[in-house]
Amino acid sequence: MSNVTLDMIATQLGVSKFAVSRALSGKPGVSEKTRRSIIAVAEQLGYRIPRLKSGDGRSIDVILHDRNVANRELWGDVQHGIEAEASRWGLAMAVRWTGDHRIVSRVERSTIGFVLVGPHDAEMHKAVRCSRRPAVTVNHRVPPLDGMDQVTATDVEAGEFVADFLLGLGHRRMVYVHGQADYPDREARLYGFARTVAGRDDASAREMIFEYDEETSAFRSSLITMVDDGFVPTAFFCGSDGVAVTVVSELVRMGLRVPDDVSVVGHADDPIASQISPKLTTLHTPYRQMGLTAVRLLLSRAGLILPVADPTPVRVSLVPHLVARQTSGPPGPGSWHSRLRR
């Protein structure tokens, strides 16, 4: 019988589609008796259950190239998600720290597929797109309408949310602190943040960019220039938690109180966010879940798990959530610029 669906199997057995999916993909959540019944009916109906072929690779190759210290935590979280989901399927994870696109042709015969994590150049994207194996990009841009699957966060939406959050606290002069430039996710959050602030007649926002995330002198000089120009911000939204820690530390050195004078919001919810004092308000971004999702997409594209791969490429965006700690609050009753230590 052709075109057998999960719904058809579920209806015949009187079970849920979820149970059928779990049983046929080998995942927990159904009893062994139910699993056997579902498999038997599926085979009777002519449903093809994808399985690893003896010649297939037994590993997923993860390729990274961004060695920026500030991003170690988030890339580590993505790797943990990939490794956990790969392990559930009896697969290994091979991590390749390289920008050499020739790695793709060297390992493609022994791998199930590729996960590109973070920024890569056009040559690497071309190499994996031309490979016989499926590939997924995690937390970085792909060319417009590119056929590669992509897993990211809802970054524009996140920027909009933080703007609304700070506006709701009463802030009207705000700064988006990129830190290091050229990270598409940071640019996307700025876009959402700036667009939301621009929609208010009584609010304004500026931005700061450093050569490196930890560049305290660049933050200090940028802030002094803003204040001398008559722009005295009461809130900062930062491109990462590492950038936010730099901002909080330098604000305190300059004689300001966080959050009594200024509020600071980070992004990612790295461990350091809850280790500094005051503890950092931030957006928790599901990087581990990005890794899990990437593996599921990859195995689906390889025809190894349900649903069987659809040729249409997908963009999967996971949703962060706010973790309100101690660095956010209403703006202070007066301007702090006269107390700023230069």
N, C-alpha and C positions, 0 to 999 in steps of 0.2 A: 504494500500500500504506500503510495507516494504522499508527500507533504503531510506526514503525521506530526501533529503538534502536541505540546505539553498539555494543553487543555483537553484534547481528545483522550489522552492517557488518563488524566485526572478524572474526567467524567466517567470513564468506563469503570474505574476502581472506586469512585466515590471519595477521593481524597483531594487535597488542595494542590494547586499548581506548584506552590512552594515545595511541598513534599516531593512531588515528582522531580522537580529540578534538583533538590538536594540528593535524592536517591541516585539519579542518573549521573550526577557529577561526582559522586563518591564522597560528598561532604556529610558531616554529622548533622543530627537534627531529626532523623527518622530511625525507627527500630529496624533491626536486621531483617525481621520477618516482612515488614512493609517494603523495605528496599528490594528484597527478592521478588515480591509480588509485582512491584512496579517494573523491574527489569524484565520479568517474564512477559508481562502484558506489552511492554514497549517492543520487545522482540517479535511477539506474535503479530503486532500491527505493522511491523516492518520499519520501526524507527531505528535509525543508525546511531548507535552510541559511540561517540568519538573516543578513541583510545590512543595512547602513545604507541607508535610503531617501533619495532626493534631497532631500526636504523636512526631514529630521531636522537637529537642531543638531549642531555639530561640536565642542562644548565641554562640559566638566563643570564645574558651578558649585560652588565650595567656599566655604562660609559660616562665618566665625569671628567671635567676639564677645569672647573672653577676651583682654584686653590685659595681663594680669599678666606682668610682666617675667620672673618665675621660670619661666614655661611656654613662653617663646619657642622654646627648643631643641626641646621635644617637638612643639609644633605645626609647627615647621619640618620635623622628620623626617616627620611625617604628610604634609605637603604634598609633600615630595620623593617619597614613595612614590606618591602620587596622580599627580603629574606624570609620573613614570617609566612607570607602567602606562598612563596615558592616551596618552602618546607612542607606546607600542608599537602602539596601535590607530589612530594617525594623528589623535588628538584633542588639543585644547588644554585647558588648565586655567584657569578664570577665578576669581580669589580675591576674595571680597567680605568686607571687614571691616565688619560692620554688625550692629546689633541690630534693625533695622527690618524687620519681616516682610513689608512691601509689596514688598521686592526680589524675592520669589518670583514674584508675578504679573507683574512688569515683565520678567523674563528667561525665563520658562518656555517661551515659544515658540521661543527660540533655543538652548535647552540640552537635553542628553540627560537630565540629572538633577542632583540636589543631593546634596552630602556636607556634613553638619553636623559640624563639628569642635569638640569641647569643649563647654562649657556654653552653653545657649541657653534663653530663656524659653518659656513655654507657647504664646505667640502664634506664635513662629517654628515650633515643632513642628506646630502646627495648620495653618499656612500650607503647609508642605511636604507634610503628609499629605493636604491637600485639593487639591494640585496634580495636574495630569494627568501629571506626570513622576515617576519613581521617586526615592526618597531613602534615604540611609543615614546613621545617626548613628555617629560615631567617638569613643570614649573618653569617653562621658558617658551618663547614665541616659536611658531612655525610660520613659514611663508604663507601669505594669504591664499585661502582655498587649497592649501597643500593636502595631499592625501594621507599624511601620517596622523595617527590618533594623538591626542594631546590631553594631558591631565594637569589642571592648574587649580587655583583658588579664584573666588569671585572678587578679584582685586578692585575693579571699578566700584562695585557695590560696597566693598569694605571701606574705601575712601569716602563714599557718600555717608556711610553709617557713622564713621568717626566725626565727620563734619557736623552731622545732626546731633551727635552726642555732645560735642563741645559747645555748639550753639545752644543746646538745651540747658547747659550749665551756666550760660550767660556770657560766654566768650565771643568777642566780636573782632579781635585782631589776632590772627593766628599765622603760624609758619609751618610749612611742610619741609622737613629736613630730610633730603634724599640720603645724605651720606654720599657714598660713591655713586657716580652716575652710571647709566647704561644697563640698568637692570629693568627689563620690561615690566615686571610685577610692581616695582616701585613707581614707575611712570604711570601705570594704570591706576594705582591708588591715588597718586597726585591728581590725575584727571578727574576721578570721581569726587575727590575732596574739594578741588578748586571749583568745579562746576556747581557743587552744592552751595559753597560759600558765595559764589558769584550771583546766585539766585536771591541773595538777601541784599537789600539796599543799605542795611545798617552794618554790614560785615565785610571784611577784606582779608585776603591771605597773600603771603609771599612765600618764596621757596629759597632753600639754601642747598648748595652742592659742594662737596669736598672731593679732594683727590682720593682720600682714604677715609673709611668709616670712623677711624679712631683719631682723626685730625682735630684735636681740641683747639689749636691756635686758629684754625680756619673758622670754627664755630664762633669763637670769641670775637674775632675781627668782623665777621659778618653781622653779629648781633650789635656790636658797637656802631657799625655803619648804619644799621637800621634805626637804632635809637637816635643817633645824631640827625637822621633824616626825618625824625618826627614819628616814626612807626614803632610803637612800644607794644610788643605782643604779650598776650597773657596765656597763650597755649601753643604747644609744639606737638605736631604729629610726625613721627619719625619713620624712616624707611625700614628699620629693623630694630630689634631690641638692643643690639650692639650700639647702634647709633643713638638710641634713647639713653643708654647708660652714659655715653660720652656727653650728651646734652645735659642730663641731670647733674653729673659730676662737675661740669664746667659752670653751670648755673649756680651751684652751691659755692664754688670757689669765687664766683663774682659777687657773692653776698646776697643772693636771692634765696627765697624759701619756696620749696616745692612740697605741697601744692598751694601754699598760702598766697604766694605772689604769682606763680606761673604753674600751669598744668603741663604734664608730658605724657603722651601716649605712644607706646611702641608697637611692634608688629612681630608676631611669631609665637610668643610665649615660651621662649627658651628658658632653661633652668635659671639663668642669671636674673631673670625678671622677678623671681621671688626671693632671690638671695641678696639683692642690694637693699639699702635703706635710704629713703622710703621704698617700699616694694612697688614695682612698676605696673601701672595700668597698661594693658596691651590687648591685642587681638590674638586669640589662640587660633593658629592656622593648622589644619589637619594634615601635616606633611607625612606622617606615617600612613594615614589613610590614602594619600596620593600614591604611595608605593604599592599598597594593597590593590588599589584600583588599576594601576598600570599593569600589574601581573595578570589580573583577571582579563583585562582587555587583550593582552598579548596572547594568553592561552586560548582565548576565544578566537582571535584571528588565526591562530595556528590550527584551529579545529579540534582542540583537545578538551575543551569544556563547553558546557552550555552557556549562553546560546551559541549555536554554530555561527561562525563569522558572517557578518553582513558586509558587503563591499563598501557601504557608505562610511567614510571616515567620520569620527566623532570628536567633539570637544567636550570634555567633562570638567565642570567647574565645581569644586567643593566649597562649602560655606564655612567661614570662620565664625567665631563668637567672641564677644567682649569679655575680658576678665578685669573687672574693676578692682583695683587695689588702692594704693596710697598716694599715687602721683597725680591724681585728677580731682578737681573740685571747682567750685565757683571762682571767678576772678576776685582778687582782693579789692578792698574798698577804695584804694587810691593807686596812683601810678607809682611804680617802683624805680623809675629811671634815675632819680636823685640818689638812690642808695646803691647803684650799680658800681662795683669796684672794677676799674679798668686795668 
